[in-house]
Each structure stands twice: as C-alpha cells, then as structure tokens.
Amino acid sequence: MPRLIRLLLLIAILLSASQPISAVAAPKRQAETQNEQAAQIVADLTPEERVGQLFLVTFAGADTGAESPIYELITQYHLGGVVLLAANDNFSGTQTFITGTIALTSALQSVAAGDTSGQDALQTRPPSTKSFIPLFIAASYEDENYPGNSLMPGLSGLTALPSAMTIGATWNTTHAQTAGQIAGKEFSTLGINLLFGPTLDVVETPQPESPADLGARTFGGDPYWVGKLGQSFIQGVHTGSDNRVAVVSRHFPGYGASDRAVEDQIPTINKSLAELIAVDLDPFFAVTKGEPDSNTDALLVSHIRYRGFQNIRETTRPISFDPQALTTLLSLPDLAAWRAGGGVMISDALGLRGVRRFYDPLGRTFQPFKVALDAFLAGNDVLYLSQFAPNPQDDQTETVKSVINQFVQKYKEDPAFALRVDEAVTRIVGLQLKMYGDF
C-alpha cells in the first residue's frame, strides 16, 4: 500500500482515538444500557435461535401455511427476517394490495410468535413462546424504474412519492422529511418494519448510458445536500412510523462513481481515500453522527472495491467481504460512535451475479457457505440472501437451510465465531428493542 494511503489511514484512526470523551462515551453509555437488555434476551436463546437471527431472505408468493418453505424457515430455522419483492409475487394485485400485504405481514409475525390464530403477534405474545423476537420484514420504496424491487407506489394504493432526484432538485429538507413521513406511516401500516432506503450515493457525473447508472434513486451530486436530505428523510420515516420502521441507508460506502453494475460484475471506484471521505462517505457521516431521530438504523454494505485504500488486484475482495477494509471504514471518527452505539451492518444481496463471478469467474460453481461466512466475518451483522441457490432461478430454501446448519455447527465448535455471532445478534435484538420497547 502506498505510503500516502497508509498515512491517511493512520491519521483517520488517530483522529478517532482523539475524539472528546463526551462525543464517544455518551453513545457508548447509552448502548451499554440498551445492550444489557438485548444481551439478556440473547443469553436465553439456543445456538440455533441465535444463528437464525443473522439471516434475511427472500421467498416466493404469499403462502405462509404450515407446508410452505417460509413457514419451515421461520419455525424450524428461527429466521431473523424476510425481504418482500414484487418480482417474487409477494404482493397481491392492485385492488387488494393493501389488505393482502397486511394479511401477509401479520401472518409472518404470527408464525414467528408461534401463533397462527390470527392474533397480532406484536401485541399478544403467546405464552408458549419463551423468546419471541419479531421478524424483520423489509421492502424498498423505489421509483418506477425499478418495479421488481419496489412496492409500485401509485399502482398499489400507496402515495406516489416523488423520486429522490426530484426531491434533491428542490434543495428543500422539508420535502424530504414529508416524503419520509409518508413512507414511514404507510410502511408501518402495512406491517413492514425495515426500509431499504434512502440511497445516499453521490452521483457527481451522471452515466445515463451505463448499467451502473442509479437513475432517479439518488438525491444528487452534492455530498452536503445528499446528506442533509437523507437526514430529513430518515427523520420523517421515524416520525411517520412512530419509530416502528428501521431505516437501512445504502449503498455504503458509496456506489455513485461505480464503473459497472454489481448485477454483472464487482465494480471499482477509482478515487483516493481523501476523495472518498470528502464525497462518497460524507452523506453516510451525516446520517450516523446527527440527532438520534435523523440517524440511520443500519447501513447496507455494497459489493464494491475502492482503489483509494485497497491494494486492487484481481483477487481483491469487495468491501462487503474484506474485514480489514470494512473495519478501517467503521473506525473512522464519524462512524465509530454510531457503530459503538449499536449501528447494524447489512450485506447487500449475496446471490448477485457480480458476487458469483468474483468467487468463480467462469460461473460454474457456487459456494453458498463460503460466501455467507466471508460476508459475516467481514463485519456484516445481517446476511441478505436473495437468488442464493446454485442456479439463481431455483428455489433457495434448501441452500438457506444448509448454510444455517453449517453456521450452527461452526458456532458450537468455534468459540471465536460464537462470540462474533453473539455480538451481531445483540445488535439485531437491540434494534428490535429500539422499535418495539418490549416484545
């Protein structure tokens, strides 16, 4: 690594260590109080229950009956959460979208609580469940350019919000907060408690002809305004949902200058570390060091490499799989306190073609356990499994079950791995406590 890059990293770490005690200690004290309750809940869980909390998966359809794959994953493998996608037929037609989605999310939470009688699992905890932890139920609120991953606002009875780019063009934080408030209220009403968004990538140079182009999903090309609008949007989500919807800001550490789409191949950002800190990372700093209401609850870690502080080779891992690089970023002073305060890291989808091609350029093999393990050991607390089968078009249930079983086995055999799992699950449970207070 060039001497200049090493020097910049050293300066960043020293700055983190030299922060005023009040700036770092206060979030730590608050986290310790919250973590105490979370740790008590985690201590009551079996190894199988702890490991299951790490996984956030997609599934097909809306069947949650006892014969459905998602029922088995929740009840037998103690799954931590699901992601709802229009492309997976999780949502019903436009005439019944709202009632159908509420029925689905209620059924999922009831299955997690061990209660299929139709009661609200978050209001009535069945006495038969010793450690009921609500499911994360995640979804995106994208613009019309990405209907496969969104709730299709406007066609579903939800409010058709302006795109992030439209809001960014106004430079008006009130507009961003209002949009977030509407999204938060509607998500909460639907029973969705994890919002994938806002997108905090800074697009300095639009690439309309590039597969890497983010379209209208970003607030713009000025890092200051992307951060300010992101803060306001997050505050709106928290207010609108009465803090029942957690926000996952993406794509950390910044995808805006990408040279290709991760759906095809792992991209590389050709910037110095100083440029990354000043531009791409700046919006993420804004949503991790502000007031609690405007701080993000989690960060979605992108599968991307950064020439500025990674010694790029053909075998260099993307940030999402690189423990040294991800640890370095999370040690920066603007992120360290947020992380110490319980901030959660969520991997981007681990079955994407770019990930598969990184592990096998010829695309002949897929190593699900290695992919999941590498992502977890890199520092991701939650592993997002989508298209996660040898053939991405096939049902991924058996692959997910196999990976969870191997994680449980490693938990029982490897004390260091068990400690890492417990630390991650404590963060996850801490976020759930932040939303629900008590289960």
C-alpha positions as CSV (number, residue, x, y, z in Angstrom):
1,M,0.0,0.0,0.0
2,P,1.5,3.4,-0.9
3,R,3.0,5.4,2.0
4,L,0.5,8.2,1.5
5,I,-2.5,5.9,1.8
6,R,-1.1,4.3,4.9
7,L,-0.5,7.8,6.4
8,L,-4.1,8.9,5.6
9,L,-5.5,5.8,7.3
10,L,-3.3,6.3,10.3
11,I,-4.5,9.9,10.6
12,A,-8.1,8.8,10.4
13,I,-7.6,6.2,13.2
14,L,-5.7,8.7,15.4
15,L,-8.5,11.2,15.0
16,S,-11.0,8.6,16.1
17,A,-9.0,7.8,19.2
18,S,-8.6,11.5,20.0
19,Q,-12.3,12.5,19.9
20,P,-13.5,14.2,23.1
21,I,-14.6,11.7,25.7
22,S,-18.2,13.1,25.7
23,A,-18.6,12.6,21.9
24,V,-17.7,8.9,22.1
25,A,-18.6,7.9,25.7
26,A,-22.2,9.1,25.7
27,P,-23.3,6.9,22.8
28,K,-21.4,4.0,24.4
29,R,-23.1,4.5,27.7
30,Q,-26.5,4.6,26.0
31,A,-25.6,1.5,24.0
32,E,-24.4,-0.3,27.2
33,T,-27.8,0.3,28.8
34,Q,-29.7,-1.0,25.7
35,N,-27.3,-3.8,25.2
36,E,-27.8,-5.1,28.7
37,Q,-31.5,-5.9,27.9
38,A,-30.6,-7.2,24.5
39,A,-27.8,-9.4,26.0
40,Q,-30.3,-10.9,28.4
41,I,-32.6,-11.9,25.6
42,V,-29.7,-13.3,23.6
43,A,-28.5,-15.3,26.6
44,D,-31.9,-17.0,26.6
45,L,-31.6,-18.2,23.0
46,T,-30.3,-21.5,21.8
47,P,-27.4,-21.6,19.3
48,E,-29.9,-22.4,16.6
49,E,-32.1,-19.4,17.5
50,R,-29.1,-17.1,17.6
51,V,-27.7,-18.1,14.2
52,G,-31.1,-17.9,12.6
53,Q,-31.4,-14.2,13.5
54,L,-28.4,-13.4,11.2
55,F,-30.4,-14.1,8.0
56,L,-32.7,-12.0,5.9
57,V,-34.2,-13.9,3.0
58,T,-36.5,-13.6,0.0
59,F,-39.2,-16.1,-0.8
60,A,-41.8,-16.7,-3.4
61,G,-45.5,-16.0,-3.2
62,A,-47.6,-15.1,-0.1
63,D,-48.3,-18.6,1.3
64,T,-47.3,-18.8,5.0
65,G,-49.1,-22.1,5.7
66,A,-47.5,-25.0,7.5
67,E,-46.5,-26.6,4.2
68,S,-44.8,-23.5,2.8
69,P,-41.0,-23.2,2.7
70,I,-41.0,-19.8,4.5
71,Y,-43.0,-21.4,7.4
72,E,-40.3,-24.0,7.8
73,L,-37.5,-21.5,7.7
74,I,-39.2,-19.3,10.4
75,T,-40.3,-22.1,12.8
76,Q,-37.5,-24.7,12.4
77,Y,-34.5,-22.4,11.4
78,H,-35.5,-19.4,13.5
79,L,-35.1,-17.0,10.6
80,G,-34.5,-13.4,11.5
81,G,-36.3,-11.7,8.7
82,V,-37.6,-11.6,5.2
83,V,-37.5,-9.2,2.2
84,L,-40.7,-8.6,0.2
85,L,-40.3,-8.1,-3.5
86,A,-42.8,-7.5,-6.3
87,A,-40.7,-9.7,-8.5
88,N,-41.3,-12.6,-6.2
89,D,-45.1,-12.2,-6.2
90,N,-45.2,-11.3,-2.5
91,F,-47.8,-8.6,-3.2
92,S,-51.3,-9.2,-4.5
93,G,-53.0,-7.3,-7.3
94,T,-53.6,-3.6,-7.1
95,Q,-57.2,-4.0,-5.9
96,T,-56.2,-6.0,-2.8
97,F,-52.6,-4.8,-2.4
98,I,-53.0,-3.1,1.0
99,T,-55.2,-5.7,2.6
100,G,-53.2,-8.5,1.1
101,T,-49.9,-7.1,2.3
102,I,-51.2,-6.5,5.8
103,A,-52.5,-10.1,5.9
104,L,-49.1,-11.4,4.8
105,T,-47.0,-9.4,7.3
106,S,-49.4,-10.3,10.1
107,A,-49.2,-13.9,9.2
108,L,-45.4,-13.9,9.1
109,Q,-45.2,-12.3,12.5
110,S,-47.8,-14.7,13.9
111,V,-45.7,-17.6,12.6
112,A,-42.6,-16.2,14.2
113,A,-44.5,-15.9,17.5
114,G,-45.8,-19.4,17.3
115,D,-49.3,-18.2,17.0
116,T,-51.3,-18.8,13.8
117,S,-54.7,-18.0,15.3
118,G,-54.8,-14.6,13.6
119,Q,-53.8,-12.5,16.6
120,D,-51.4,-9.6,16.3
121,A,-48.1,-11.2,17.2
122,L,-46.6,-7.8,18.3
123,Q,-49.5,-7.1,20.7
124,T,-50.2,-10.5,22.2
125,R,-47.2,-12.7,23.0
126,P,-48.3,-16.3,23.2
127,P,-47.3,-17.9,26.5
128,S,-45.9,-20.9,24.6
129,T,-43.0,-18.9,23.2
130,K,-40.2,-18.3,25.6
131,S,-38.2,-15.8,23.4
132,F,-40.3,-14.2,20.8
133,I,-38.3,-11.8,18.6
134,P,-40.3,-10.0,15.9
135,L,-39.3,-10.7,12.3
136,F,-37.6,-8.0,10.3
137,I,-39.9,-7.6,7.3
138,A,-38.1,-5.5,4.7
139,A,-39.0,-3.8,1.4
140,S,-37.8,-1.0,-0.8
141,Y,-39.7,2.2,-1.8
142,E,-38.1,2.8,-5.2
143,D,-39.1,4.8,-8.2
144,E,-40.8,3.4,-11.3
145,N,-37.5,2.5,-12.9
146,Y,-37.1,-0.5,-10.6
147,P,-40.6,-2.0,-10.2
148,G,-39.2,-5.5,-9.5
149,N,-37.8,-4.4,-6.2
150,S,-40.4,-1.9,-5.1
151,L,-43.9,-1.6,-3.8
152,M,-45.0,0.0,-7.0
153,P,-46.4,3.2,-5.4
154,G,-49.3,4.7,-7.3
155,L,-50.4,1.3,-8.6
156,S,-50.9,-0.2,-5.2
157,G,-52.9,2.4,-3.3
158,L,-49.8,3.9,-1.7
159,T,-48.9,7.5,-2.1
160,A,-46.9,8.1,-5.3
161,L,-43.9,9.9,-3.8
162,P,-41.5,12.0,-6.0
163,S,-38.2,10.3,-6.7
164,A,-35.1,11.1,-4.6
165,M,-33.7,13.1,-7.6
166,T,-36.8,15.2,-7.8
167,I,-36.6,16.0,-4.1
168,G,-32.9,16.7,-4.4
169,A,-33.6,19.2,-7.2
170,T,-35.6,21.3,-4.7
171,W,-32.8,21.5,-2.1
172,N,-35.7,21.5,0.4
173,T,-35.3,19.4,3.5
174,T,-38.9,19.8,4.4
175,H,-39.9,18.0,1.2
176,A,-37.6,15.1,2.1
177,Q,-38.9,14.9,5.6
178,T,-42.5,14.9,4.3
179,A,-41.8,12.1,1.9
180,G,-40.1,10.1,4.6
181,Q,-43.0,10.6,6.9
182,I,-45.5,9.4,4.4
183,A,-43.3,6.3,3.6
184,G,-42.8,5.6,7.3
185,K,-46.5,5.8,8.1
186,E,-47.5,3.6,5.1
187,F,-44.8,1.0,5.7
188,S,-45.8,0.8,9.4
189,T,-49.5,0.4,8.4
190,L,-48.6,-2.4,6.0
191,G,-46.6,-4.2,8.7
192,I,-43.2,-3.6,7.1
193,N,-40.6,-2.6,9.7
194,L,-37.4,-2.4,7.7
195,L,-37.0,0.2,4.9
196,F,-34.2,-0.3,2.3
197,G,-33.5,3.3,1.6
198,P,-32.7,6.1,1.3
199,T,-30.0,5.8,-1.4
200,L,-27.2,8.1,-0.3
201,D,-24.9,7.6,-3.2
202,V,-23.4,10.8,-4.6
203,V,-23.6,11.0,-8.4
204,E,-21.2,13.7,-9.5
205,T,-21.2,12.6,-13.1
206,P,-24.4,11.0,-14.4
207,Q,-23.9,7.9,-16.6
208,P,-27.3,7.5,-18.3
209,E,-25.8,5.0,-20.8
210,S,-24.0,2.9,-18.2
211,P,-25.5,-0.2,-16.5
212,A,-24.2,1.3,-13.2
213,D,-26.4,4.4,-13.5
214,L,-28.6,4.8,-10.5
215,G,-31.3,6.7,-12.3
216,A,-33.6,8.9,-10.1
217,R,-32.8,6.9,-6.9
218,T,-30.2,9.4,-5.6
219,F,-30.7,12.9,-4.2
220,G,-28.0,14.3,-6.5
221,G,-24.3,15.1,-6.9
222,D,-23.6,17.4,-3.9
223,P,-22.5,15.3,-0.9
224,Y,-23.6,18.0,1.6
225,W,-27.2,18.1,0.2
226,V,-27.4,14.3,-0.2
227,G,-26.5,14.1,3.5
228,K,-29.0,16.8,4.6
229,L,-31.8,15.4,2.5
230,G,-31.0,11.9,3.8
231,Q,-31.2,13.1,7.4
232,S,-34.5,14.7,6.8
233,F,-36.0,11.7,5.0
234,I,-34.8,9.3,7.8
235,Q,-36.3,11.7,10.5
236,G,-39.6,11.6,8.5
237,V,-39.6,7.8,8.4
238,H,-39.1,7.6,12.2
239,T,-41.7,10.2,12.9
240,G,-44.3,8.8,10.5
241,S,-43.9,5.2,11.8
242,D,-43.7,6.2,15.4
243,N,-40.2,4.6,15.3
244,R,-41.7,1.3,14.2
245,V,-39.8,1.3,10.9
246,A,-36.0,1.0,10.9
247,V,-34.0,2.7,8.1
248,V,-31.3,1.0,6.1
249,S,-29.2,3.6,4.2
250,R,-27.4,2.4,1.1
251,H,-25.1,1.7,-0.7
252,F,-22.3,2.1,1.8
253,P,-19.5,3.3,1.3
254,G,-20.9,4.8,-1.9
255,Y,-21.7,3.5,-5.3
256,G,-22.2,6.8,-7.2
257,A,-18.9,6.6,-9.2
258,S,-19.1,3.0,-10.0
259,D,-17.7,1.8,-13.3
260,R,-20.2,-1.1,-13.8
261,A,-23.3,-2.7,-12.3
262,V,-22.9,-5.1,-9.4
263,E,-25.6,-7.3,-11.0
264,D,-22.9,-8.1,-13.6
265,Q,-19.5,-7.8,-12.0
266,I,-17.9,-6.3,-8.9
267,P,-17.4,-2.6,-9.6
268,T,-14.3,-0.5,-8.7
269,I,-14.2,3.1,-7.6
270,N,-11.2,5.0,-8.9
271,K,-10.8,7.6,-6.2
272,S,-8.3,8.4,-3.5
273,L,-9.2,7.9,0.1
274,A,-9.4,11.6,0.7
275,E,-11.9,11.9,-2.2
276,L,-14.0,9.1,-0.8
277,I,-14.1,10.7,2.6
278,A,-14.9,14.1,1.2
279,V,-17.6,13.0,-1.3
280,D,-18.9,9.4,-1.2
281,L,-18.7,8.8,2.5
282,D,-19.8,12.3,3.6
283,P,-23.6,11.6,3.4
284,F,-23.1,8.5,5.5
285,F,-21.3,10.5,8.1
286,A,-24.3,12.9,8.1
287,V,-26.7,10.1,9.0
288,T,-24.6,8.5,11.6
289,K,-23.5,11.5,13.7
290,G,-26.6,13.6,13.9
291,E,-29.6,13.6,16.2
292,P,-30.9,10.2,17.1
293,D,-34.2,10.7,15.1
294,S,-32.2,11.6,11.9
295,N,-29.6,8.8,12.3
296,T,-29.9,5.7,10.2
297,D,-30.5,2.4,12.0
298,A,-28.4,0.3,9.6
299,L,-26.1,0.6,6.6
300,L,-26.4,-1.7,3.6
301,V,-22.8,-2.7,2.6
302,S,-22.3,-2.7,-1.2
303,H,-20.2,-5.2,-3.1
304,I,-17.7,-2.8,-4.5
305,R,-13.9,-2.2,-4.4
306,Y,-12.1,1.1,-3.7
307,R,-8.8,1.8,-5.2
308,G,-8.2,4.6,-2.7
309,F,-7.4,2.3,0.2
310,Q,-7.5,-1.2,-1.1
311,N,-4.5,-2.6,-3.0
312,I,-6.5,-3.6,-6.0
313,R,-5.7,-6.9,-7.6
314,E,-7.8,-9.4,-9.5
315,T,-8.3,-11.2,-6.2
316,T,-9.0,-8.1,-4.0
317,R,-12.3,-8.6,-2.2
318,P,-15.1,-6.1,-2.3
319,I,-15.7,-4.1,0.8
320,S,-18.6,-6.4,1.8
321,F,-16.2,-9.4,2.1
322,D,-13.0,-7.5,3.2
323,P,-12.7,-7.5,7.0
324,Q,-9.7,-5.2,7.0
325,A,-11.2,-2.6,4.7
326,L,-14.6,-2.6,6.4
327,T,-13.1,-2.3,9.8
328,T,-10.9,0.6,8.7
329,L,-14.0,2.5,7.5
330,L,-16.0,1.8,10.6
331,S,-13.1,3.0,12.7
332,L,-13.3,6.5,11.1
333,P,-14.3,9.0,13.7
334,D,-17.6,9.9,12.0
335,L,-18.7,6.3,12.1
336,A,-17.1,4.8,15.2
337,A,-19.5,6.3,17.7
338,W,-22.5,5.2,15.6
339,R,-21.2,1.6,15.4
340,A,-20.4,1.6,19.1
341,G,-23.9,2.7,19.8
342,G,-25.4,-0.4,18.2
343,G,-25.4,0.5,14.5
344,V,-26.2,-2.6,12.3
345,M,-24.4,-3.6,9.1
346,I,-26.4,-5.5,6.5
347,S,-24.8,-7.1,3.5
348,D,-26.2,-6.4,0.0
349,A,-27.8,-9.4,-1.7
350,L,-25.3,-12.3,-1.6
351,G,-26.6,-14.2,-4.6
352,L,-26.0,-11.4,-7.2
353,R,-24.1,-12.3,-10.4
354,G,-21.2,-10.0,-9.5
355,V,-20.6,-11.9,-6.3
356,R,-20.8,-15.3,-8.1
357,R,-18.4,-14.2,-10.7
358,F,-16.0,-12.9,-8.1
359,Y,-15.8,-16.3,-6.5
360,D,-15.8,-18.2,-9.8
361,P,-15.2,-16.1,-12.9
362,L,-16.4,-18.9,-15.1
363,G,-19.7,-19.2,-13.2
364,R,-19.5,-23.0,-12.9
365,T,-19.7,-23.3,-9.1
366,F,-21.4,-21.6,-6.2
367,Q,-20.2,-21.9,-2.7
368,P,-23.0,-20.6,-0.5
369,F,-21.5,-21.3,2.9
370,K,-18.2,-19.7,2.0
371,V,-19.9,-16.6,0.6
372,A,-22.1,-16.2,3.6
373,L,-19.2,-16.9,6.1
374,D,-16.9,-14.4,4.4
375,A,-19.5,-11.7,4.4
376,F,-20.3,-12.3,8.1
377,L,-16.6,-12.4,9.2
378,A,-16.0,-9.2,7.2
379,G,-18.3,-7.4,9.6
380,N,-21.9,-7.7,8.3
381,D,-24.3,-8.4,11.1
382,V,-27.2,-9.4,8.9
383,L,-26.8,-11.5,5.7
384,Y,-29.2,-10.8,2.9
385,L,-29.9,-14.0,0.9
386,S,-31.5,-13.5,-2.5
387,Q,-31.0,-15.6,-5.6
388,F,-29.0,-17.7,-3.2
389,A,-29.0,-21.1,-4.9
390,P,-26.7,-22.9,-7.3
391,N,-29.0,-21.7,-10.1
392,P,-30.2,-18.3,-9.1
393,Q,-33.6,-19.0,-10.7
394,D,-34.2,-22.0,-8.5
395,D,-35.8,-22.1,-5.1
396,Q,-33.2,-21.2,-2.5
397,T,-34.8,-22.9,0.5
398,E,-32.5,-25.9,0.7
399,T,-29.4,-23.8,0.3
400,V,-30.5,-21.4,3.1
401,K,-31.2,-24.4,5.4
402,S,-27.8,-25.9,4.6
403,V,-25.9,-22.6,5.3
404,I,-27.8,-22.1,8.6
405,N,-27.0,-25.6,9.7
406,Q,-23.3,-25.1,8.9
407,F,-23.3,-21.8,10.8
408,V,-24.8,-23.6,13.8
409,Q,-22.2,-26.3,13.7
410,K,-19.4,-23.7,13.5
411,Y,-21.0,-21.8,16.4
412,K,-20.8,-24.9,18.5
413,E,-17.2,-25.8,17.5
414,D,-15.5,-22.3,17.3
415,P,-15.6,-20.1,20.4
416,A,-14.4,-17.0,18.4
417,F,-17.1,-17.5,15.8
418,A,-19.7,-17.9,18.6
419,L,-18.6,-14.6,20.1
420,R,-19.0,-12.9,16.8
421,V,-22.5,-14.3,16.3
422,D,-23.5,-13.2,19.8
423,E,-22.2,-9.7,19.2
424,A,-24.1,-9.5,15.9
425,V,-27.3,-10.9,17.4
426,T,-27.1,-8.5,20.3
427,R,-27.1,-5.6,17.8
428,I,-30.0,-7.1,15.9
429,V,-32.1,-7.6,19.1
430,G,-31.1,-4.1,20.3
431,L,-32.6,-2.6,17.1
432,Q,-35.8,-4.6,17.6
433,L,-36.0,-3.3,21.2
434,K,-35.4,0.2,19.9
435,M,-38.5,-0.2,17.7
436,Y,-40.8,-2.1,20.0
437,G,-39.6,-1.4,23.5
438,D,-40.6,-4.8,24.7
439,F,-41.6,-7.8,22.8
